[in-house]
Amino acid sequence: MVYHSSFVNEDVESRACGCPLLPLKSHIKGPAPISDQDTTDIVDEAITFFRANVFFRNFDIKSPADKLLIYLTFYINVALKRLEGCRTLAEGTKAIINLGLEKVPVPGESGFPFPGLFPLPQSHDEAELFRNYLKQIREETSGRLLSVAYRPNGTPNKWWLAFAKRKFMNIIIP
């Protein structure tokens, strides 16, 4: 059974493209509200559930937060694919920074991995808000992923990097 997000009944003031802009434990500047450092956020859930959820080909969506969990699971898969050949934490950090510099597509643009998962933006402002939120959440996920994909001594953690070979929901990673 797929692990779903615990942010089912989250009353979020702002949304973009049908996605709630959930709070993050983040120091990265962006549109996401700041949450307490001792609470679990969507990035923690995505990293915790990744190794179980990556095996599924279908994902039953129970809340709008599940859509964000699907997106983050795919992003973690892409990031692990980039980290696969990196043998040190320094190389991995460089690969993740380069991934973060890439343009973030939003629904309706080519390169968005899940057409139909999120509704198309109603305006240019909504598209930019969603793009900035996705950029912020991707940067935060990348930073936290490095801490689990590499051991404290800087060597790769094979129990995480082995999942780079998996295809989430049968989507081929470019």
Secondary structure, DSSP 4 states (H G I P E B T S, - for coil): -PPPPS-TT---S-EETTEE---B---S-SSSPB--TTS--HHHHHHHHHHHHTT-S-----SHHHHHHHHHHHHHHHHHHHHTT--SHHHHHHHHHHHHTS----TTSTT-S-BTTBPPPSSHHHHHHHHHHHHHHHHHHHHHHHHHHB-TTS-B-HHHHGGGG--GGGPPP-
